[in-house]
């Protein structure tokens, strides 16, 4: 999923589907993105359809033959789903097992039992970061919000003091850490090393989540001092269970794929010999597919069976995990199609040509492109996929570490200033019972802090690496 992707991108870029010059290509890109933005924001069209139509519009404006544009789009969609589709599905199964078995509640209750007073915001950011590893952002919010509201009510805390750290933990995981869809697609598009990106992502995530979570929550609580809305405190999943998994088993299951992928990255660096027995073993067990598959199989016993699930209940849980990710898979696939259309039209090469005369670093350029698309479309995933397609040629001559940092820069940009065109904005607003102004002063500012702070740490790492 790394060197092969680079070779494919390079090969595709050699014979562009159009002979348009840089000026026409630049206009075509702006027009294609404008179509996507207009369809999502003005006509409230689903991002999958908007990306599909935007890709066809891009090809038309660039002067490419319709048949070639369609071929590029479908090839990109297919290769993206092939690269990350199974990983998204496995992540969804693990997340559903974690939620339905009460494993997530077990982690929450164990940590909260040992935290109180000033330690509570730190406990919330720790909970959100752990649970956010295998869960999609929206699923994590739905899972954690009841806990946030209950803690705020019982401890008489300001809702922002507890809620912002939880949201920061989830958001940072979503934007920077694989196996979340955005980072996975960017890794695939740029030919970056997944284990190395994961390790560097964790390095960036820790200080970022501290600043955007517990530290910023002090100010957010002053700006918006509200209590937990009673009507939004729903029943927790594990209240219907007779028993639930232990804290240790749950934590080990969540961290298993992360540990396997990090071990692979470490062995790749230390051993650096593809024919060495140890590296051959870790290359298999540390591949994202095997690491996540292992976690799912282990989770069926440590989470499902530990909660008393029958074989039938386990099968039902797995089946129900697929419905929420159908939309995610389609958006990611269409985003991959848009990315490939950009590459095949020669847009990546155009940016490469133009950026030679700029004094702007590649990492900052990637971040700015992702920020622009994020502000326009409201989707972090769309911003990540589109930006990755645009800057893919920049990664061709980069070291493994720089390519990984480029992935993280795109992820950081994709989180910038969530506002009214982002579904996450409305999710947070409704759950916390805030008005639009209060949501901007807390959630939107927090997202911007995450984006800017993580970029700073990424640039600092680039000086070292």
N, C-alpha and C positions, 0 to 999 in steps of 0.2 A: 504493500500500500504506500510505499515511499518512493524508492528509486524508479519503480515501474511508472508511477504517476508522472514523475518529472519527464521521463522519456516520452510518454504519451503526449504530454503538454507540449514538449519541444517539437515532436513530430507534427502535431496538429498545427503548430504555429508557423511551420515552414511554408505551407501552402494555404494562405488565407482564402476564405470563401468569397472574398471581394477584393477588387483592385483599387478601392477607394483610397484617397490620400488622407493624411492625418487630420486635416480640417473637417472633411466629410465624416470621418470616423468619430471625431470628437463630438460633432453635432448629433450623430447617430446614437452615441452613448447617452448624451444628455436627453435626447428625445425618448429613447427606450426607458430610461429610469423615470422620466417625467410621466410616461404612460402608466408605469407600474404605480407610482405615487398617486396619480390622479384616480386610478381604478380602486386602489385600497382606501384612500381618504375620502374622495368625493362620492364614489358610487358604492362604497362599502363592499367591494367585491372580495371574495376569498383570495388570499395571497397566492394559492396554487394557480388559479385562473389568471390573476394579474401578472404573475411571472411568465406564464405561458404566452399570453398576448404580448407582453413587453418584449419577450425574446424575438417573436415574429416581427414586431415593429422595429426593433433594433436592426435586424437583418435587412428589412425593407429600406430603412433610411440609409443604411450603409451601401445599398445598391447590390446586395447579394441575391442570387436566384432563390426563389421561395423553396425549391426542393433542397438546396444546400442548407438553408437556414433550418428547415425542419429536420434534416439529417443531423445537423450539429446539436440541435436542442434534444432530440431523442437519444442521441449517443451520450450526451452529458447527463441526462436524467437517468439513463440506464446504468452508467458507470458509477454515479453517485449513490444510487440506491444499492447497487451491488457492493460498494465499498463500506457504506455505513448503515444500510437498512437492517441487517441482521443484528448489528451492535445496538441499535436503538430498540429493537424488539426485545433483546435479552435484558437491556437496562430496564425496560418497562416491566418485564416479568419480575425481576429482582425487586423493583420498587413496589409492585403490587403485593408481593409476598411480605415485604417489610411492613407495609401498611395493614394488610388484612390479618396478619398473625399477631399483631400487637407488639411486634419487635420495635417499631418506631416509638410507641408509647413507653416501652420498657426503658429505652435509652433516655427519653425525656424525663421520666419519673426518677430514674436512678441519679441523673445529674442534678435535677432540681432538689432532690432530697439532701444533697450535700452542699447546696448553694443557698444563700440568703442575702438580703440587704444589698450592699454594693457589688457583691459577686454575681448577682442575678443577670445583669446585661451580658457579662462574660460567659455565664452558663448558657444563655440563649444563643449567643453567636457560636459557641462550641457545638451545641445541639444541631443548629441549622447547617453548619459546615459538614458535620458527620452525616446527617440524614440527606443533605443536598448532594452528596457524592453520587449515589445511584439514581436519584429522582430528577425528573424534569421540573423546571421552575414552577409551573402551574400546579403540578401535583404536590410539590413541596409546600407551596402556600396553603393549599386546601388542607394538608395534613397538619401543618404547624400552627395555623391561625387559631384553632380551638385552644391549643396549649397556651399561646401568647395571651389570648383573652382571659383564660382561666387564671393564669399567673398574675396578670395585671389586676384582676378583680380581687383575688384572695389576698395578695400581698399589698393591695392598695397602692400600686405603682402607677405612674403616668404610662399610658399605653405606648407612647413613643419611646420611652426608656427601655421598654421590653421588646417592642415590635421592630424598631429599626435594626438592632443587632441581628434579629432573626432574618429579616429581609436581606440584610447585607450578606450574611452567610450564604443564603440561597442564591443570590444574584451573582456573587463572585464565582461560586462553583459553576453556575450556568454559563458564564461568559468565558472563563479561563481554563476550566479543567475538563479534559476528556474523561469519561466517554459521553459527555453532553454533545448534542447534535452539531452545534456551531463549531466548536473546536475540532471535532472529528472531521468535518467537511473541509475546514481550512488546512488541517494536517494533510489530508488526502490531496488537496489541490496544490499545495506548496511542496509536497514531497518531504515533509518534515518527519523527524523521528518521534513516534508517539510517546515512548517512555521518557525521552529527554524533555519533550514538551510538558509532559505530566509533572516531572520533577521541577522544572523551572517554573511551571504554573503554580505549584504549591509554594515555592519560594516567594513568588510575587503575591500570592493570595493571602498569606499570613499577615504581613504588615498592612496590606490594603484593607482586609476585613476588620482589623483592629481599629484603624482610623475611621473607616466609614460606618462601623458598627457601634461599639461601646463608647468611643470618643465622641463621634458626631451626635449620638443619641442624647447626650447631655444638653446640647443646644436645641435639638429638635423638640425635646420635651418642654423647653422654655417657650419656643415659638408656637407650638401647638400642644397645649396642656389639656388633653381629653382623657376620659375614662373609657373603659371597655364597654361597647354597646351590648346590652343584655340580650337583645334579639338575635345576635350573631354568634352566641355560644352554643354550638351544636353538640350532639353526643359524640364521644370518641369511639373509634372502631372497637377497641379492646374491651369496652364495657360489656359487650355481649359474649365474651369468651370466658370459659371456665379457667383456663390457664394460658400463659404466654411464654415466649422464649426467654432465656436468661440474658442478662446484660452482656456478659462475656461472649456468648455464642453469637448474639446479634451483631455486636461490634466486629467480631472476627469475620463474619460473613460479608459485611459491608466493605471491610478493608481488604478482603482477599484479592479481588481483581487489581486493586491499586498496588498492593504489595508485589503481586506477580509481574505486573508491567514495570514497576520500578526495579525489581531484581534483574529483569531482562536488560533494562537500560544500563544498569551498573555493570553487569557482566560484559555487555557490548563494549563499554569503555575500558574496563580493566583487562579483559582477555584479548579482545579485538582480533579474533581469529575464527572466521566462520566455520572452519573445519574442526575446531576444538570440540571435544565431547560435551563439556559443560555448556558452551555457548549454543550448541545445537539443541540441547535440551531446553535451555531458557528461551531460545528463539521460538520454540513451540508453545511452552506453557505460559510465556509472557506475551504472546500475541493477543490483541484485544478480544478476538473471537473466543479463543480457548480460555482466557482469564475470566471473561464474563460468563461463559458457559459453565465453567467450574463453579463460579459463585452461585449461579442459578441452581445447579444440581445439589450443591452443598446446602443452599438455602431451603430447598424442599424438605430437608431433614432437620436442619438447625432452627428453621423458622416455622415451616408448615406443619411438620409432624410434631414438633415440640408444642405447638398450639392446639394439638389434637385434631388436625385436619385429616380427613379420610382421603383415600386416593381420588375419589370423585370430587371432593372439595378442592383438592390441589389442582385437578384438571380444570375445574370451573374458574379458579383464581387465575390460572395461566391464560385461559380463554378471555376473561374479562379485561386482562391487561392490554390486549391489543386494540380495543375500540378507541381509547383516548389518543393513541399514537398514529391513527390513520391520517389525520390532518397534518401532523408533524412530518410524517414520511413523504406525503405529497408535496408539502412546501419545500422540504429539503431536496427532493428529487427535481422539482421544477427550478429551484435555485441552482442546482447543478447544471440543468439544461441552459439556464441563462448565463451561467459562468462559462460553459463551453462555447456558447454562441459568441460571447465577448472575445474569448481566446481565438476562436477560428476566424473571427472577423479581423483579427490582427490588432485588437485594442491593447492587449498586453505589450506587444512590441512597440506600439505607438507611445505608451506611457514610458517604456524603457528608453526610447529615443529622446523624448521630451525631458525626462528626469536627469539625463546626462548633463544638461545645461543648468539644472537647478542645484542650489546648495543645500537643499532640504534632505535630511537623512531618510533612508528607505523606511525605517520603523515609524517615523513621524508621518511620512506620506501615507503609509498603510492605515495608520490611526485616523488621519484626517478624512480619508476616503470612507472608512467605516462610519465615522461620526456623521458625515454628510448624508449617507444612505439611511442611517439609523434615525436621524432627525426627520427625514423625508417620509420614510415608510412606517416607522414605529416598531419595526420588527428587528430584534437583535440577530435572529437567524438569517433573515434576508440580507441584512447589512454584512454579516460575516461571510456568507457565501459569495455575494456580489463583489465585495472588496477582495476576497481571495482570488477570484477570477481575474480581476483587474491587475493585481500586483504579482501574479504567479511568475512572470518572467524574471522579476527582481530576485527571486529565490534561487534561480538556476546556478549562480556562481557563489552562493553563500555557503558558509560552513554549516554543519548540523545545528550548532548552538544558535547561530544567527537566524536560520530558517525557523527554528522553534520560537525564538523571540518575535519574529515577524508574525507568526500565528497568534501569539499572545497580544501583540500590538493591535491586530485586527479585532480580537476578542474584546480588548479594552475599549476600543472605539465603538464597538457595537452596543455598549451599555450606556453611552452618553445621554444624559437628560431625557429620560422617559417622560412623554407628555400625552396629550389627549388622543393621539393616533396609535397608542400602544395599549393592547389588551391588559397587560400587567398593571398599567396605571389605574384602570377602572376596577380591576380585581382588588387592589389594595384600598382604593377609595371606598368601595362598598363594604368590604369586610371590616374596615376600621371606623366606618361611619363618619368619614370626613367630607368636607366640601372640596371643590376643585382647587381653591387657593391653598388650603391646608395640605392637600396631597402634593402640590408643587413644592411647597416649603419643606416638606419632609422627604417623601419618596423620590421626587425628581432631583432634588439637591443631593440626596444620598447616592443615586445612580451616577450623577456627574462626578461626585467625589471619588467613587470607585474607578471610573474611567480615567480621570486625570492622575490620581495617586498611583494606580497600577502602571500607567504609561511612564511615570517618573521612575519607578523601580525597574521597569523593563529597560529604559535607557541607561540606568546605572549599571544594570547587569551587562548590557552590551559593551560598556567600557571595560569591564573585567574580562568578558569572554571573547 
